[in-house]
Amino acid sequence: QRTHLEAEIIEADGAALTDLADRSGMARLIYWSMVLSVSLIGFLIAYVMWSNRRGRYLANRAAAEAYNRQAALFESDFNAVVLINPSGGIEILNGAAEKLFGYPKTALMRRDISLIADLAPGEGAFLDRLGLTPEGLAQPLRTHVKARTADGGTVPVEVALGIMQQADGAHIVASF
């Protein structure tokens, strides 16, 4: 009987060991599956963040390059170009405008356009006096305009006007 009992114990121990081996194998499989899942999620998050930053970088770089090209065109134009805000103030002007009017850029910034040219004489809102309608400017080309220079002289000019829509309203691009 002892041998039969010993055989049963050995068989039960073997089954228990097999069951224990199966459980620890399953535990290892679950552990490594979780490690793999967390690593994969971390990689995906890092990839999405990198992709987003790369996209912003490329968009900023493209915008900077476009700005530099436009600034180069603006500054190298031999025509005097002035950007006027909706209230009639000078926003920006190029080097040719500095030469034509004799004022440094800083002296004309935020000053009324009437300092250098009467583009919209009269009373009322600047854009109304200029003749801006929903269809555009009533008279986009102004001939026989007298531009005033820093030394008090006048220069006869023709002015081509264009509209540039901005968030704060219609800005006027004047090319002398």
C-alpha positions, 0 to 999 in steps of 0.5 A, spaced: 500 500 500 505 504 501 508 504 494 501 505 491 500 511 496 507 514 494 505 513 487 499 517 488 503 522 492 508 523 487 502 523 481 499 529 485 505 533 486 507 532 479 500 535 477 501 540 482 508 542 479 505 542 472 499 546 475 504 551 478 508 551 472 502 553 468 500 559 472 507 562 473 507 561 465 501 565 464 503 570 469 509 571 465 505 572 459 500 577 462 506 581 465 510 581 458 503 583 455 502 589 459 509 591 459 509 591 451 502 594 451 505 600 456 511 601 451 507 601 445 502 606 448 508 610 450 511 610 443 505 612 440 504 618 445 511 620 443 510 619 436 504 623 436 507 629 440 513 629 435 509 629 429 505 635 432 511 639 434 514 637 427 508 640 423 508 646 427 515 647 426 514 646 419 508 651 418 512 656 422 518 656 418 514 656 411 510 662 414 517 665 416 520 664 409 513 667 406 514 673 410 521 674 408 520 674 401 514 679 402 518 683 406 524 683 400 519 685 395 516 690 399 522 693 401 525 692 394 519 695 390 521 702 387 514 705 388 513 708 394 508 703 398 504 705 404 499 701 408 494 705 411 489 703 417 481 703 417 482 710 421 487 713 416 493 712 420 500 710 416 501 703 419 507 701 415 511 704 409 517 702 404 524 705 403 521 708 396 516 712 400 521 714 405 525 717 399 519 720 396 517 724 402 523 725 406 521 722 412 524 717 416 519 711 417 519 712 424 516 719 423 510 717 419 508 711 423 501 712 426 501 719 423 495 720 419 496 719 411 493 727 410 500 729 413 503 726 406 497 726 401 490 728 401 487 722 399 480 723 402 479 730 404 473 732 407 469 730 414 467 723 416 470 716 417 476 715 413 474 709 409 467 713 407 471 719 405 475 715 400 469 712 397 469 705 399 463 701 398 462 693 398 464 693 391 470 696 392 473 703 391 469 708 387 476 711 385 482 706 385 486 711 381 488 718 384 491 722 379 494 729 380 495 728 387 500 733 391 504 729 396 507 733 401 515 732 403 518 733 410 522 740 407 515 743 406 515 742 398 510 738 394 511 733 389 505 731 383 504 724 384 499 718 382 496 714 387 493 707 386 489 704 391 488 697 393 484 694 399 487 689 404 482 686 408 484 685 416 481 682 422 480 690 424 477 692 417 479 694 411 486 697 410 488 701 404 495 699 400 497 706 397 502 705 391 505 712 389 
